[in-house]
Amino acid sequence: MPEYQLYCFAQSGNAYRAALMLNLIGADWKPIYIDFFKGGETRTPKYRAEVNEMGEAPVLVHGTKKLSQSGVILTYLAEHTGKFEPEDNDERLEALRWIIFDNQKVNGFLGPYRFLKSFARPAGDPAVMAFLKGRIDGSLAVLDKRLAKAPFMLGNRPTIADISYCAYLYYPAEEFGFDIAAEHKNIAAWLDRMKALPGWGHPYDLMPGHPPNL
């Protein structure tokens, strides 16, 4: 049996963070498919009782440990393997600062926007979509400005902060209705740098469930 198992599905940017980290560190891992859409598996009593009481993916299984929340998973894997780990306490706090901003403001808005546009039935209300798009534009501007300062989020080498920001940024532009890389040159250059790392993989290649079972 592989050392790590990851409960995930291809459309989840939150799960992609964990899957990408596992691949980048060269881990022995396998995905466990979650039927999020048609089956609603994460919302079942069985899943909540046996996998994650929060009813969410991803969930990482490593031996007797079962970890949820992508930021926790990234931190655990970095500390366990010494890869993509912040180098000291100041950098650890800086990484955490940017990971929280990502979860709340960048991919935290991109995820719901994409879901409401491409997967929800019916699609999202136009007023809600306009609100989310305004928040997305402002947050991406902050990220683009940050990436003008250095090749990676914390400087000259990638850390878990960078892996966190990858969450939804590699999904097809048509799923959002706008092209993030085309509109933000520093983000685009950073995406190319991340893509060049050994072990990088597209979310639809690393995780099962594409196309979705709607």
Phi, psi and omega in degrees: 000138177302153183296323182239146170234141182233116172286122188196172170209154195298331185276355185271113175292329176297317178291327180299323177308311183290317180297318180296316178302313179301318181289320182293329180272000179072031183288154171273102187215161174220146176278145170248113188291133174250122177277085185286321191279283185288320183278337182057037191299322182293342183266001182279151176303324180297313180297316181294329181279324189254337186243301183208114182299338179283348180069039184226162168237151011273163169226127179258130175249126178220102185063237179272355181274143175224109189245137174237171187075119188300323179296323177293317180297315179299316180297315180299312182295322178295315181290326182287325185254343184076012182254138181060026182270137171303145191275339179209181185295321179298317180289327176299316178293323179293320176298316179298320179302315182284328176294319178295318177299319178299309183296327182272323194241327184264277178291339175297333174263325180298319182299306178298322180300311181297318179299313182293329180281315192253339188236334182289145177230107001284169179293165184298150177299136183304324180293321178294317180296320179295320178298311180298319181297321177298318178293320179299313182300317180294319182289320178295327177296321177296314179297316180298320178295319178300316184284355172283344186272333186200163181297328182229173189303320184252005180146230189265000179222149181285147176227184178299338175297318178295317181296324177300314184292343179293344194324296183250002191280349177259358178288154185302141181301327182293339177287341177259329186088007174207157187253104184297313183296322181291332184265347185223098189295325181287322174297318180301315180294321178294319177301321177295320179295317178295320181296334181280351180291138177301128180099353178299144175212150178288146181303326180284348174265328185277333187235147181280160172112017177248130358287162186290153177269082185274000000 
